[in-house]
Amino acid sequence: MKHLLIVLFCITCAFGGSLHAQDKIKIISSASMFTDMAENLMTDDFEISTIVPIGGDPHKYNARPSDARRVSQADLVLINGLTFEGWITELINNSGTKADVVTITEGITPISSTQYANSSDPHAWMDASNALTYVKNIKNALVQKAPASAEAIEANYEAYKEKLIALDEEIMAKIKSIPAEKRILITSHDAFQYYGTRYGIRLEAIMGISTEAEAQTSDITRVSKVIKEGNVPSVFVESTINPKMLQQIAKDNEVGIGGELFADSLDDPSKPAGTYIGMLRHNTNTIVDGLINGPKEKAQENSADDSLISLVNMPMPLRIAVGLGMLGIVLTVLLKRRKI
């Protein structure tokens, strides 16, 4: 009898734990920034996962069958919208999920794209004051899913909101410490317009609001002109984008790399930029240091192999321009030899 009771107790614990896990409300978000926001509000009623892994590029992510399976099992899907995840509507539709899909930028006034008609810049989270709208939308979605935990969710929300307000003020003060003429931020792609508009710093990027857009010769010329005319000491690479083109521009203009910034993904959770608040704080400290004190590193000299790789990875218009330039040099040398 005693052994039977022990067996029954073990079975009860096993199934009880399983049922408890199944009772969790499953959330899935499109990117790591939004997962971190939700984790700051969640109670034990929830569990959350992220579609695009840390270090991945949400602009051009290729969804996998496992993503469709996770979305199909979710109770709540959190997306940014504003064309940030152009692939996600198809993923949601194909998954057959019955989850509530919440666009967490609802209520934010988007910045219009300067390149694409009827298109908005999706990077609204780069302004810490906008994060207040993000977390309010997430909070409302959590309360709707777990009304019995509304009080605890509300308390978490209020505590996190205070941290975001303090962060916004901190960023504002730090950017103001940069002399006005030095407030020029040059990055790989145009992810910092909300940041620049909020905190008073001019933005120049090689690529547009989406990393799917290819840089043009005119973009490189424009950025190089800004560097020279503004005496810009540092340019900044981004964690999800190949840095070679920006490194080459820095080398050509004899400036350095101010550091690595994070926009479309957090860093590893163990790193300073591994949370949403940590990411914006890291970005701000890196920008301030790079523009006031100069670059952390000089642009590296490219080897012949690196130069070839850079050429292959260049957009077609740039490849043609470089090719024509090289052809011109060869012809000039040949003509000089004939005259001799």
Contacts in CASP RR format, 6 or more apart in sequence:
PFRMAT RR
TARGET T0000
AUTHOR 0000-0000-0000
METHOD contacts of the structure
MODEL  1
MKHLLIVLFCITCAFGGSLHAQDKIKIISSASMFTDMAENLMTDDFEIST
IVPIGGDPHKYNARPSDARRVSQADLVLINGLTFEGWITELINNSGTKAD
VVTITEGITPISSTQYANSSDPHAWMDASNALTYVKNIKNALVQKAPASA
EAIEANYEAYKEKLIALDEEIMAKIKSIPAEKRILITSHDAFQYYGTRYG
IRLEAIMGISTEAEAQTSDITRVSKVIKEGNVPSVFVESTINPKMLQQIA
KDNEVGIGGELFADSLDDPSKPAGTYIGMLRHNTNTIVDGLINGPKEKAQ
ENSADDSLISLVNMPMPLRIAVGLGMLGIVLTVLLKRRKI
24 45 0 8 1.000
24 46 0 8 1.000
24 47 0 8 1.000
25 45 0 8 1.000
25 46 0 8 1.000
25 47 0 8 1.000
25 75 0 8 1.000
25 76 0 8 1.000
25 145 0 8 1.000
25 146 0 8 1.000
26 46 0 8 1.000
26 47 0 8 1.000
26 48 0 8 1.000
26 49 0 8 1.000
26 73 0 8 1.000
26 74 0 8 1.000
26 75 0 8 1.000
26 76 0 8 1.000
27 38 0 8 1.000
27 42 0 8 1.000
27 46 0 8 1.000
27 47 0 8 1.000
27 48 0 8 1.000
27 49 0 8 1.000
27 74 0 8 1.000
27 75 0 8 1.000
27 76 0 8 1.000
27 77 0 8 1.000
27 78 0 8 1.000
28 48 0 8 1.000
28 49 0 8 1.000
28 50 0 8 1.000
28 51 0 8 1.000
28 70 0 8 1.000
28 71 0 8 1.000
28 74 0 8 1.000
28 76 0 8 1.000
28 77 0 8 1.000
28 78 0 8 1.000
28 99 0 8 1.000
29 35 0 8 1.000
29 38 0 8 1.000
29 48 0 8 1.000
29 49 0 8 1.000
29 50 0 8 1.000
29 51 0 8 1.000
29 77 0 8 1.000
29 78 0 8 1.000
29 79 0 8 1.000
30 50 0 8 1.000
30 51 0 8 1.000
30 52 0 8 1.000
30 58 0 8 1.000
30 77 0 8 1.000
30 78 0 8 1.000
30 79 0 8 1.000
30 80 0 8 1.000
30 84 0 8 1.000
30 85 0 8 1.000
30 88 0 8 1.000
31 50 0 8 1.000
31 51 0 8 1.000
31 52 0 8 1.000
31 58 0 8 1.000
31 80 0 8 1.000
31 84 0 8 1.000
31 85 0 8 1.000
31 264 0 8 1.000
31 265 0 8 1.000
32 50 0 8 1.000
32 52 0 8 1.000
32 53 0 8 1.000
32 54 0 8 1.000
32 55 0 8 1.000
32 265 0 8 1.000
32 266 0 8 1.000
33 125 0 8 1.000
33 265 0 8 1.000
33 266 0 8 1.000
33 276 0 8 1.000
33 279 0 8 1.000
34 50 0 8 1.000
34 78 0 8 1.000
34 80 0 8 1.000
34 104 0 8 1.000
34 125 0 8 1.000
34 134 0 8 1.000
34 138 0 8 1.000
35 48 0 8 1.000
35 49 0 8 1.000
35 50 0 8 1.000
35 78 0 8 1.000
36 266 0 8 1.000
36 274 0 8 1.000
36 275 0 8 1.000
36 276 0 8 1.000
37 104 0 8 1.000
37 131 0 8 1.000
37 134 0 8 1.000
37 135 0 8 1.000
37 138 0 8 1.000
37 160 0 8 1.000
37 276 0 8 1.000
38 46 0 8 1.000
38 48 0 8 1.000
38 78 0 8 1.000
38 138 0 8 1.000
38 142 0 8 1.000
39 48 0 8 1.000
40 135 0 8 1.000
40 156 0 8 1.000
40 160 0 8 1.000
41 135 0 8 1.000
41 138 0 8 1.000
41 139 0 8 1.000
41 142 0 8 1.000
41 153 0 8 1.000
41 156 0 8 1.000
41 157 0 8 1.000
41 160 0 8 1.000
42 48 0 8 1.000
42 142 0 8 1.000
42 153 0 8 1.000
42 156 0 8 1.000
43 142 0 8 1.000
43 146 0 8 1.000
43 149 0 8 1.000
43 152 0 8 1.000
43 153 0 8 1.000
43 156 0 8 1.000
45 145 0 8 1.000
45 146 0 8 1.000
45 148 0 8 1.000
45 149 0 8 1.000
46 142 0 8 1.000
46 145 0 8 1.000
46 146 0 8 1.000
49 70 0 8 1.000
51 61 0 8 1.000
51 63 0 8 1.000
51 67 0 8 1.000
51 70 0 8 1.000
51 71 0 8 1.000
51 88 0 8 1.000
51 91 0 8 1.000
52 58 0 8 1.000
52 61 0 8 1.000
52 85 0 8 1.000
52 265 0 8 1.000
54 265 0 8 1.000
54 266 0 8 1.000
54 267 0 8 1.000
54 268 0 8 1.000
54 269 0 8 1.000
55 239 0 8 1.000
55 240 0 8 1.000
55 265 0 8 1.000
56 240 0 8 1.000
56 264 0 8 1.000
56 265 0 8 1.000
57 211 0 8 1.000
57 240 0 8 1.000
57 241 0 8 1.000
57 264 0 8 1.000
57 265 0 8 1.000
58 80 0 8 1.000
58 84 0 8 1.000
58 85 0 8 1.000
58 264 0 8 1.000
58 265 0 8 1.000
59 84 0 8 1.000
59 86 0 8 1.000
59 210 0 8 1.000
59 211 0 8 1.000
59 212 0 8 1.000
59 264 0 8 1.000
60 210 0 8 1.000
60 211 0 8 1.000
60 212 0 8 1.000
61 85 0 8 1.000
61 87 0 8 1.000
62 87 0 8 1.000
63 87 0 8 1.000
63 88 0 8 1.000
63 90 0 8 1.000
63 91 0 8 1.000
67 91 0 8 1.000
68 91 0 8 1.000
68 94 0 8 1.000
68 95 0 8 1.000
69 95 0 8 1.000
71 77 0 8 1.000
71 91 0 8 1.000
71 92 0 8 1.000
71 95 0 8 1.000
71 96 0 8 1.000
71 97 0 8 1.000
71 99 0 8 1.000
72 95 0 8 1.000
72 96 0 8 1.000
72 97 0 8 1.000
73 97 0 8 1.000
74 97 0 8 1.000
74 99 0 8 1.000
75 99 0 8 1.000
75 100 0 8 1.000
75 145 0 8 1.000
76 99 0 8 1.000
76 100 0 8 1.000
76 102 0 8 1.000
76 141 0 8 1.000
76 142 0 8 1.000
76 145 0 8 1.000
77 92 0 8 1.000
77 97 0 8 1.000
77 99 0 8 1.000
77 100 0 8 1.000
77 101 0 8 1.000
77 102 0 8 1.000
78 102 0 8 1.000
78 104 0 8 1.000
78 138 0 8 1.000
78 141 0 8 1.000
79 85 0 8 1.000
79 88 0 8 1.000
79 101 0 8 1.000
79 102 0 8 1.000
79 103 0 8 1.000
79 104 0 8 1.000
80 103 0 8 1.000
80 104 0 8 1.000
80 105 0 8 1.000
80 122 0 8 1.000
80 124 0 8 1.000
80 125 0 8 1.000
81 88 0 8 1.000
81 103 0 8 1.000
81 105 0 8 1.000
81 122 0 8 1.000
82 105 0 8 1.000
82 110 0 8 1.000
82 120 0 8 1.000
82 121 0 8 1.000
82 122 0 8 1.000
82 124 0 8 1.000
83 119 0 8 1.000
83 120 0 8 1.000
83 122 0 8 1.000
83 210 0 8 1.000
84 122 0 8 1.000
84 123 0 8 1.000
92 101 0 8 1.000
100 141 0 8 1.000
100 144 0 8 1.000
100 145 0 8 1.000
102 137 0 8 1.000
102 138 0 8 1.000
102 141 0 8 1.000
103 137 0 8 1.000
104 133 0 8 1.000
104 134 0 8 1.000
104 137 0 8 1.000
104 138 0 8 1.000
104 141 0 8 1.000
105 122 0 8 1.000
105 124 0 8 1.000
105 130 0 8 1.000
105 133 0 8 1.000
105 134 0 8 1.000
105 137 0 8 1.000
106 133 0 8 1.000
106 137 0 8 1.000
107 133 0 8 1.000
107 137 0 8 1.000
108 124 0 8 1.000
108 130 0 8 1.000
108 133 0 8 1.000
108 134 0 8 1.000
110 120 0 8 1.000
110 121 0 8 1.000
110 122 0 8 1.000
110 124 0 8 1.000
111 120 0 8 1.000
111 121 0 8 1.000
111 124 0 8 1.000
111 193 0 8 1.000
111 194 0 8 1.000
111 197 0 8 1.000
112 119 0 8 1.000
112 120 0 8 1.000
112 121 0 8 1.000
113 119 0 8 1.000
113 120 0 8 1.000
113 121 0 8 1.000
113 208 0 8 1.000
113 209 0 8 1.000
115 208 0 8 1.000
115 209 0 8 1.000
115 213 0 8 1.000
116 209 0 8 1.000
119 209 0 8 1.000
121 190 0 8 1.000
121 193 0 8 1.000
121 194 0 8 1.000
121 209 0 8 1.000
122 209 0 8 1.000
123 191 0 8 1.000
123 192 0 8 1.000
123 193 0 8 1.000
123 194 0 8 1.000
123 195 0 8 1.000
123 209 0 8 1.000
123 263 0 8 1.000
123 264 0 8 1.000
124 130 0 8 1.000
124 134 0 8 1.000
124 194 0 8 1.000
125 131 0 8 1.000
125 134 0 8 1.000
125 194 0 8 1.000
125 276 0 8 1.000
126 191 0 8 1.000
126 192 0 8 1.000
126 193 0 8 1.000
126 194 0 8 1.000
126 195 0 8 1.000
126 263 0 8 1.000
126 280 0 8 1.000
127 194 0 8 1.000
127 195 0 8 1.000
127 197 0 8 1.000
127 198 0 8 1.000
127 199 0 8 1.000
128 164 0 8 1.000
128 167 0 8 1.000
128 168 0 8 1.000
128 171 0 8 1.000
128 198 0 8 1.000
128 280 0 8 1.000
129 164 0 8 1.000
129 168 0 8 1.000
129 198 0 8 1.000
130 194 0 8 1.000
130 198 0 8 1.000
131 164 0 8 1.000
131 276 0 8 1.000
132 161 0 8 1.000
132 164 0 8 1.000
132 165 0 8 1.000
135 157 0 8 1.000
135 160 0 8 1.000
135 161 0 8 1.000
135 164 0 8 1.000
136 157 0 8 1.000
139 153 0 8 1.000
139 154 0 8 1.000
139 157 0 8 1.000
142 149 0 8 1.000
142 153 0 8 1.000
143 149 0 8 1.000
143 150 0 8 1.000
143 153 0 8 1.000
143 154 0 8 1.000
146 153 0 8 1.000
163 277 0 8 1.000
164 277 0 8 1.000
167 277 0 8 1.000
167 280 0 8 1.000
167 281 0 8 1.000
168 198 0 8 1.000
170 281 0 8 1.000
170 284 0 8 1.000
171 198 0 8 1.000
171 199 0 8 1.000
171 280 0 8 1.000
171 281 0 8 1.000
171 284 0 8 1.000
172 198 0 8 1.000
172 199 0 8 1.000
174 284 0 8 1.000
174 285 0 8 1.000
174 288 0 8 1.000
175 183 0 8 1.000
175 199 0 8 1.000
175 200 0 8 1.000
175 201 0 8 1.000
175 284 0 8 1.000
175 287 0 8 1.000
175 288 0 8 1.000
177 288 0 8 1.000
177 292 0 8 1.000
178 201 0 8 1.000
178 287 0 8 1.000
178 288 0 8 1.000
178 291 0 8 1.000
178 292 0 8 1.000
179 292 0 8 1.000
181 230 0 8 1.000
182 232 0 8 1.000
182 233 0 8 1.000
182 291 0 8 1.000
182 292 0 8 1.000
183 200 0 8 1.000
183 201 0 8 1.000
183 202 0 8 1.000
183 291 0 8 1.000
184 201 0 8 1.000
184 202 0 8 1.000
184 204 0 8 1.000
184 226 0 8 1.000
184 230 0 8 1.000
184 232 0 8 1.000
184 291 0 8 1.000
185 192 0 8 1.000
185 196 0 8 1.000
185 201 0 8 1.000
185 202 0 8 1.000
185 203 0 8 1.000
185 204 0 8 1.000
185 236 0 8 1.000
185 287 0 8 1.000
185 291 0 8 1.000
186 204 0 8 1.000
186 205 0 8 1.000
186 223 0 8 1.000
186 226 0 8 1.000
186 227 0 8 1.000
186 232 0 8 1.000
186 235 0 8 1.000
186 236 0 8 1.000
186 246 0 8 1.000
187 203 0 8 1.000
187 204 0 8 1.000
187 205 0 8 1.000
187 206 0 8 1.000
187 235 0 8 1.000
187 236 0 8 1.000
187 237 0 8 1.000
187 238 0 8 1.000
187 246 0 8 1.000
187 261 0 8 1.000
187 263 0 8 1.000
188 205 0 8 1.000
188 206 0 8 1.000
188 207 0 8 1.000
188 211 0 8 1.000
188 236 0 8 1.000
188 237 0 8 1.000
188 238 0 8 1.000
188 241 0 8 1.000
188 243 0 8 1.000
188 245 0 8 1.000
188 246 0 8 1.000
189 205 0 8 1.000
189 206 0 8 1.000
189 207 0 8 1.000
189 208 0 8 1.000
189 209 0 8 1.000
189 210 0 8 1.000
189 211 0 8 1.000
189 213 0 8 1.000
189 238 0 8 1.000
189 241 0 8 1.000
189 263 0 8 1.000
190 203 0 8 1.000
190 205 0 8 1.000
190 207 0 8 1.000
190 208 0 8 1.000
190 209 0 8 1.000
191 205 0 8 1.000
191 209 0 8 1.000
191 238 0 8 1.000
191 263 0 8 1.000
191 264 0 8 1.000
192 201 0 8 1.000
192 203 0 8 1.000
192 205 0 8 1.000
192 261 0 8 1.000
192 263 0 8 1.000
193 203 0 8 1.000
193 209 0 8 1.000
195 201 0 8 1.000
195 203 0 8 1.000
195 283 0 8 1.000
196 202 0 8 1.000
196 203 0 8 1.000
201 287 0 8 1.000
204 222 0 8 1.000
204 223 0 8 1.000
204 226 0 8 1.000
205 223 0 8 1.000
206 215 0 8 1.000
206 219 0 8 1.000
206 220 0 8 1.000
206 223 0 8 1.000
206 245 0 8 1.000
206 246 0 8 1.000
206 249 0 8 1.000
207 213 0 8 1.000
207 214 0 8 1.000
207 215 0 8 1.000
207 219 0 8 1.000
207 241 0 8 1.000
211 240 0 8 1.000
211 241 0 8 1.000
211 264 0 8 1.000
214 315 0 8 1.000
214 316 0 8 1.000
214 317 0 8 1.000
215 245 0 8 1.000
215 315 0 8 1.000
215 318 0 8 1.000
216 315 0 8 1.000
216 317 0 8 1.000
216 318 0 8 1.000
217 317 0 8 1.000
217 318 0 8 1.000
217 321 0 8 1.000
220 245 0 8 1.000
220 249 0 8 1.000
220 318 0 8 1.000
223 249 0 8 1.000
224 249 0 8 1.000
224 252 0 8 1.000
224 253 0 8 1.000
226 232 0 8 1.000
227 235 0 8 1.000
227 249 0 8 1.000
227 253 0 8 1.000
227 255 0 8 1.000
228 253 0 8 1.000
232 255 0 8 1.000
232 291 0 8 1.000
233 255 0 8 1.000
233 256 0 8 1.000
233 290 0 8 1.000
233 291 0 8 1.000
233 294 0 8 1.000
233 295 0 8 1.000
234 255 0 8 1.000
234 256 0 8 1.000
234 257 0 8 1.000
234 258 0 8 1.000
234 259 0 8 1.000
234 290 0 8 1.000
234 291 0 8 1.000
234 294 0 8 1.000
234 295 0 8 1.000
234 296 0 8 1.000
235 246 0 8 1.000
235 249 0 8 1.000
235 250 0 8 1.000
235 255 0 8 1.000
235 256 0 8 1.000
235 257 0 8 1.000
235 258 0 8 1.000
236 246 0 8 1.000
236 257 0 8 1.000
236 258 0 8 1.000
236 259 0 8 1.000
236 260 0 8 1.000
236 261 0 8 1.000
236 286 0 8 1.000
236 287 0 8 1.000
236 290 0 8 1.000
237 243 0 8 1.000
237 246 0 8 1.000
237 247 0 8 1.000
237 257 0 8 1.000
237 259 0 8 1.000
237 260 0 8 1.000
237 261 0 8 1.000
238 260 0 8 1.000
238 261 0 8 1.000
238 262 0 8 1.000
238 263 0 8 1.000
238 264 0 8 1.000
239 260 0 8 1.000
239 261 0 8 1.000
239 262 0 8 1.000
239 263 0 8 1.000
239 264 0 8 1.000
239 265 0 8 1.000
239 267 0 8 1.000
240 263 0 8 1.000
240 264 0 8 1.000
240 265 0 8 1.000
242 313 0 8 1.000
243 257 0 8 1.000
244 302 0 8 1.000
244 306 0 8 1.000
244 309 0 8 1.000
244 310 0 8 1.000
244 313 0 8 1.000
245 310 0 8 1.000
245 313 0 8 1.000
245 314 0 8 1.000
246 257 0 8 1.000
247 257 0 8 1.000
247 299 0 8 1.000
247 300 0 8 1.000
247 302 0 8 1.000
248 299 0 8 1.000
248 302 0 8 1.000
248 310 0 8 1.000
250 256 0 8 1.000
250 257 0 8 1.000
250 295 0 8 1.000
250 299 0 8 1.000
251 299 0 8 1.000
251 300 0 8 1.000
251 301 0 8 1.000
251 302 0 8 1.000
255 295 0 8 1.000
255 299 0 8 1.000
256 294 0 8 1.000
256 295 0 8 1.000
256 297 0 8 1.000
256 298 0 8 1.000
256 299 0 8 1.000
257 295 0 8 1.000
257 296 0 8 1.000
257 297 0 8 1.000
257 298 0 8 1.000
257 299 0 8 1.000
258 286 0 8 1.000
258 289 0 8 1.000
258 290 0 8 1.000
258 294 0 8 1.000
258 295 0 8 1.000
258 296 0 8 1.000
258 297 0 8 1.000
259 286 0 8 1.000
259 290 0 8 1.000
259 295 0 8 1.000
259 296 0 8 1.000
259 297 0 8 1.000
260 286 0 8 1.000
261 283 0 8 1.000
261 286 0 8 1.000
261 287 0 8 1.000
262 273 0 8 1.000
262 279 0 8 1.000
262 282 0 8 1.000
262 283 0 8 1.000
263 283 0 8 1.000
266 273 0 8 1.000
266 274 0 8 1.000
266 275 0 8 1.000
266 276 0 8 1.000
266 279 0 8 1.000
267 273 0 8 1.000
267 274 0 8 1.000
267 279 0 8 1.000
267 282 0 8 1.000
268 274 0 8 1.000
269 275 0 8 1.000
272 278 0 8 1.000
272 281 0 8 1.000
272 282 0 8 1.000
273 279 0 8 1.000
273 282 0 8 1.000
273 283 0 8 1.000
289 296 0 8 1.000
290 296 0 8 1.000
302 310 0 8 1.000
311 319 0 8 1.000
311 322 0 8 1.000
312 319 0 8 1.000
314 322 0 8 1.000
END
